Amino acid sequence: MVTDTAEWRALRAASGRGGAAEEGLFATGPRVLVHGHETISIPLRFLCLHGTGVRDRSIRVTFTASEIDAAALDVHVHPMAPLIDRTLRFDAREKEILRRRILLDGAPAPARVWCDSPDAVVEAVTVKAGNLSSGAAHSGAIDLRVRCDRSPAAREFLVVLADDIYMARIRETWRITVQPLHWVDVRAVVGQSSTTTLVVRGGDVSQRVQIFSSFPALVQVCIKTKLFSCVNRWIQPIRLIYLLIL
């Protein structure tokens, strides 16, 4: 139930509905005086941003008078997956905090930004920006901080950008995926080839995996066949040959 007149007015403007919001209607809380043969509008607000994994449900809103039920309203909710405007994917070292600043290409910073993950922190800021396609001197940006898990467990969450503090006018919805990477520090001599052993933890399901190198000219994988990865177990050691070039 909306008891703030400013929020009521903002929701009416966002939905395109006419009429005025009465000032001080709920000054004493969720109570209102109704005279005989009088009709009033009670503002209700429902916002659900978890479209996946949420079952259908019914919400009953009851109006009482002198501790007697005067009216009842049943709201049937059928959640649907939200429309995704932008998909972002980041890589980071496992057990570290990922920090990224995402520019909005000249668009102003949103009035409110919301995230459905308790392990992620998002904040809307305004920064000086140059070389933007829009040519603007200032741009809104989203600062993102995420604590990474242990590899290979990825974290996926939604970020919602709204143009008002009541989230009645949603500008964009982002899906962000953060993939922790298994990090191995090695020592090498410039111009000489060296070898090291890499041990990789299995994922959430058992499957056959194959190892590839993103820089085959520098790092070569000795095992060319597919390996069997068990759930939460270590894959057999993998021998790597790498050449350090200055």
N, C-alpha and C positions, 0 to 999 in steps of 0.2 A: 504494500500500500504506500502510495506517494503522499507524504505529509508536508513536503517542502514546496512552497508556491513557485519558487524559481525553477525547480526541476519539473513541476507540472507544466509550466509555461514552455519550457524547452522541449518537452516531449510532444506537446501540441504542435509546436512549430515544425518539429522534425517529421511528424506524421501528416502534416498538411491539413489538420483539422482546425476548424474555426472555433470561435468562442473565446471567452476570457476565463482566466483562472482566478477564483475568488481569493482575495487576500485574507489571511488569518482564519481560513476555514477550519484548519486543524491546529489551532493555537494551543489547545489543551491535550494534544496527542491524537490518537486515532478515534476521536469521538466528535460527533456533530449533532446539532439540534435540528430536527426535521419537524416542521409544522404540518398540520393536517392538510391533505390534498397538495402537498408540496413535492416537487421532483428535483432531485439534485444529482450531480454526477460525481461518482467516487473514482478517483484516479488509481488505477492498479498498473503495476509494471512487472513484467517478467522478462528476464534475459538469461539465456542459456547458450554458452559458447563451447560446451562439450558435446559435439554432435555425434562422435563415435563412441561406442561402448556404453551408451546411456539408453535404458529401456523406456518404452512408453509409460507414462504415468498420469495420474489424475490429481489435481490440486483442488481442494474444496475451500472456498472463501465464504465465511458465515457472517451475517449481520445480525446483531442481537439488540434487543430493546428491553430494558429492565430485566436482564438475565434470561430473556426468552428469545429463541431464534425467530427473527422476523423474515429473513430471506437467506437463501443459499445459492452459491454460484459454483458450478463444477467446471474447471478448466482442464481440458484434455490436451496433453503435450505429446507430440510425435516428433522426437528429435531427428534432425537430418544433418548430414555432414556439411560443414561450412564451405563456401566457395573460397578457394585459395587464389589470391591475386599474385603472390610471389613465393617462390620456393628457393631457399638458401641452404647451402651445405658448407660446413667448415670442418677442417681437420686440426687436431691439437694433440699435444703430448698427453698421455694418460696421467691421471692424478694431478693435473694442473688446472688453472683457471684460464679459460679462453676469454680474451678481451678483443672486441671488434667494435668499430664505429661505422655504421651504415648510412651513407648520405642519401638524401631524398631528392637529389638533382634539382635544387632550386625551390622545391615545395616547402611551405612553412612547416614548422614542427607541429605535430598533433597536440591537441589539448590534453589528451590522456592516452597512455599506452598500457596495455594489459598483457600479461603472460600467464599461461596455465600451468607452468612448472614452478614448484617452490625452489628448485635448484638454480634457476636463472633469474637474473636481475636485468631489467630493461628500463631505460630512461630516455625521455625525449629532450633534446638540446638544440640550440641554434648556434651554428658555427660559421666562420668566414670560409668561403669556398671559392676556388678559382678553377678555370678551365671546365666549367660545366656546360652541358649542351644547351641549357636554358639561358646562359649568360648572366645569371643572378650572382650578386656579390655575396649574399648570405643564403644559407640553406638549412633546412631542418635536418636533423640526424638522430639516429637511434643508437645509443650506447648499450652494448650487450656484454654481459659477464655471465659465464656458465662454468660451473665446476664439472670437470670431466671425470667419468668413471674409468675403470680399468678396461683396457682393450680386450676384446673387440666390441664391447657393449656400447651401442650408439644411443644417443638421447635425442628424442624428437618432441617438439612442443610447438604451440601456436602463439603468435604475437598479433594482437589486434590494435590498430591505430584508429583513434576516434577523434572527430573534430569538436567534440564538446565533452565536458567533464562527466556527463551522465551517460555517455556512450550510446546516445540515441542516433547519432550520425556516424556510422562506421566508415572510415575511408578505405582501409585495406586490411586484409588478413594474410599473414605470412605463416608458412610452415618452415621451421628451421630444424635442421638435423646437424648434430655435432658428433663427429666420429673420432673417438680417441685412437691414437696411434701408438703401437708398441715401439719404444724408442731405445736404440742401442748405440752407445758411444764406442768407437773403435779408434785404435792408434795405427798409423801407417807411415811409411817412409816415402817421400816424394819420388816418383819414378819407378818404384818397385811394387810388385804385386804381393798382396798379403791375403791371408785366409782368416776367417772367423766362423763361429758357430752360432746359429740363431735358433732359439726355442720359442715357439708360438703357442699360445693357449687356444683351445677349441672354443667354439661359439655355443649358442643355446641349443643347437640341434646337431646330431651326428650326420656328417656328410663327407664327400670326397672333395678335396681342395687341391689346387695346383699353385705353385709358387712362380711368380713372375718378377722381373726387375724393370723398374721404370727407366733405368739408365743401363741398358745391356752393354754399352761400350765401357762402362766403368765397373759395374757390379754384375757378376755372373753367378747363376744358381746352378749348383752341381746336380741337383735332383731334377730330372725332367718329367718324371712320372707323377701321377696324382697320388696324394696321401690321404689316409682316412683320418678324419678329425672326429673325436668323440666329445660328448658333452662335458664341458668344463674340465677337460684333461689336456695335458701338454702333448703337442705333436712331437714326433721324434726330431732330434737335432738336425738342422739343415746347414750344410756347409756352403759358405759364400766365398767367392774369390773377387777381390776388388783391387783396382789400380788407382792410386792417387796421382793426379796430374795438377801441377801448380798453374 
